[in-house]
Amino acid sequence: MKTDVDPVSVRSGALPGRDLILLPLISLLTIVFLVGAAELGARWAWPEEKADSCLAKHGELGYRARPNCVSRTKAAEGPWVENRYNDCGQLSARSCHAPANGALRIAAVGSSIGYTYLVPWKDSWQGLIAESLGKACGRPIDFQSFAGLYNMNEAAMLAPQAAATHPDAAVMFIDATDLFQSPPLDFDLNLAAHKDVVTPPPGHLPGWEGVKDNLQFKRLKADSRAALMASHFLFKNERTYLDLYLKNGDKADFLRPPLTPAWQARLRVLDKDLGYMADQLKAQNAPLLVVFAPQQAQAEIASGLAAPGTDAYALDRAVQAIVEKHGARFVDATALFKGVKGVAAYYYPVDGHFNAKGNALLAGAVRQGLVGGPKPLVTGCGGA
């Protein structure tokens, strides 16, 4: 009986020519199938919607919300969030006009932490303060949010609008990323003169690794939900996250004293931005509370994780000096992480923002700043 098999090929172990093509192709298709299945599964298990449909382009300020708009957003690492904007396009459940029912008005200014980005209202620092302080003060708390901007120059531009709502107090969060993202410019309210300074919508803000370049591989990695899931669980290991973050060069240099000339330059811009904001609010008799919110790596060092040559509080002290120079009150939330175990549980590790647990910690810092101490910024709350 004849066969098509070449006895010489069998004895030598050589593959038929067609198999040299088919086997690698089958292997490649298997890999593509597995990667595709992993990506589809990750997108089903961890849906994400960071682009806020209520946001529209707004001149020099990049993107602001349309009045009376409702949207839904979600970090892949977090829950769905409903965003409700009032008649002035502020993230608030209350009208931007005169507070009703004797409400205590608090203006939130600054970046996305103050904006309660990607956290449901009831779990956000604003929602928690509204509930707890509202009970202690015996009147509603009316939050008006002017936060969510990309850098301190832009935050300063909205200070007059925040002051015009006649708040009883203003709360501003600052973290290292806010300063790092500031443009290489001096303080300048006329941002229209600098076309390179544009606020992207919140869904397009850079993650923990900083501004990404345009290499297609990095863009693909950034858009991969499976890669995000893998990174999330990788970064839950504090040692791994801290070691990786410290390799970020200039971005991580705020943890290595003395502060570099680049970070000193960022602080000089903050000095002018904050001075302008404090003056605008002071003109309306609205005291300003500035809360320093630590980046995850910074919080890990403060918790006690070893990192030779670093200081978790180097930038905090420099910011505190600037804040107090302008007559504002300073609270350092970094100190709240001293001895804390499981720091990653307070953050969305890949996205970099505080999650609901982190917001609860920030709410405690805000409350301490508003009603604590011998001279509380908000009075009539019975020593709350």
Summary of the structure (lengths in Angstrom):
residues: 384
radius of gyration: 25.2
end to end distance: 97.8
largest distance: 103.9
contacts: 1221
relative contact order: 0.13
helix: 46%
strand: 13%
